[in-house]
Amino acid sequence: MNLDGATIPDLQARMADGALTSVRLTEAYLERIRELEPKVSSIVFLDPTAPAQAEASDERRRTGRVLGPLDGIPLLLKDNIDTHDMPTTAGSRALLGVNPQQDAPLARRLRDAGAVILGKANLSEWANFRSTKSTSGWSAVGGQTNNPYVLDRNPSGSSSGSAVAVAAALAQVSIGTETDGSIVSPAGANGIVGIKPSLGVVNAEGIVPVSHEQDTAGPFARHVVDAAITLSVLAGRDYMPASMSLRGKRIGVWTIAGVEEVWQHTVDTLRAAGAVLVDVAMPDLDELGGLEWSALVAEFKHDLNAYLATRPGGPQTLDELIAFNEDDPVELSEFGQELFYQAQTAPPLTDATYRRQRATATDLARHLIDDLVADHQLDAIIAPTNSPAWPTDHVRGDGYEISSSTPAAVAGYPSITVPAGFDGPLPVGVSFMAGKDKDAEVIALAAAFERLADARRAPRFLPTHQ
């Protein structure tokens, strides 16, 4: 069975005509997990009920009660999404002891749609919001997740395991979360599709938070259609991409140095398809980043304390969490908790300076996108998603060179990345972004580009790349 190439519509058609069952599909994924998971370390918990979930799906199909396009489809959840029957740790040993009391609303939606939840994917601990020298893909619970294209390269964060598992075909789709870059960056680095929807499209309740002003869950998939199907279930509305021609579409081209060959090919592909390309720039990004950072630190303290209060049996406040880490033999073994200390002294959300920083950041980010769209009558803006993955280094930390996620993340606007090409054996993605609630439009544009570019290749699990 070609799990890597199959789409959800392919699988549903085969299950409908009796050529495949959810039980067989789930067993095939579990077999790949047994074979390949030791190389990538992308999964922290497997749900022992997955085969029974699949059998229940097959029984529904036999009796004409199929729940929709995700019924019987195996997927993974990032390990910061609450589930009542599995641990939810955000990568921290502090949350290992007691499961959440109930599912996050998005987990309930997936269960109600008949999806087979295989388990939980590793992540950068606390969604990469613990240390200024953190290493993406590492958590005290799951260890270090590896990039499946080149195993000593970093998977990028923070939804590292969710992206790697889909890239390695250990699940059909997975769910990640993003505050700024944590869906699109690992999707780009691992050669897959990732959708960061508009803020509020997916209910963020029951997700270990960084900031209610920016946090959103979204899907990873090997194909845009699968990501769109999954987002449709998460959101409760249809995001299936309409068939679209790129001819006449006006695309703003935000060029970032570092992946020139892939970027030129991306631009050439769009131009050959008849798109009208307009060079654009994103000014004021340093100012935006500074405002965002100050606001996030305050929001993290407030939102994390509120979340911890829903998890009796573990630390109930940021202060207690800091103390837990200081006493634990593993938590601070690779890097520290400087951001936790910063957040300890952050002002409350009623503070006038904080409120001004958040309002200014959101307004600036929205103007960056909205003004370009209006001035040039754009359908979307594109930018490179990522530089080629860097060698994982627990001493120096992460080596980001390209990031285009911040304007859409701070604005609360949609962004989708799709594979654009390779730098040697390492994938590079292209991000499509647009204004508020233009999710369906950017998904359709990305799907049209995906068909033309045909840029994805399955990973080869190379040990190293010099």
Secondary structure by P-SEA (a helix, b strand, c coil): cccccccaaaaaaaaaaccccaaaaaaaaaaaaaccccccccccccccaaaaaaaaaaaaaaacccccccccccccccccccccccccccccccccccccccccaaaaaaaaacccccbbbbcccccccccccccccccccccbbbccccccccccccaaaaaaaaaacccccbbbbbccaaaaaaaaaabbbbbbcccccccccccccccccbbbbbcccccaaaaaaaaaaaacccccccccccccbbbbbbccccaaaaaaaaaaaaaaabbbbbbbbbcaaaaaaaaaaaaaaaaaaaaaaaaaaacccccccaaaaaaaaaaccccccccccaaaaaaaaccccccaaaaaaaaaaaaaaaaacaaaaaaaccccccccccccccccccccccccccccccccccccbbbbbccccccccbbbbbbbbbcccaaaaaaaaaaaaaaaaccccccccccccc
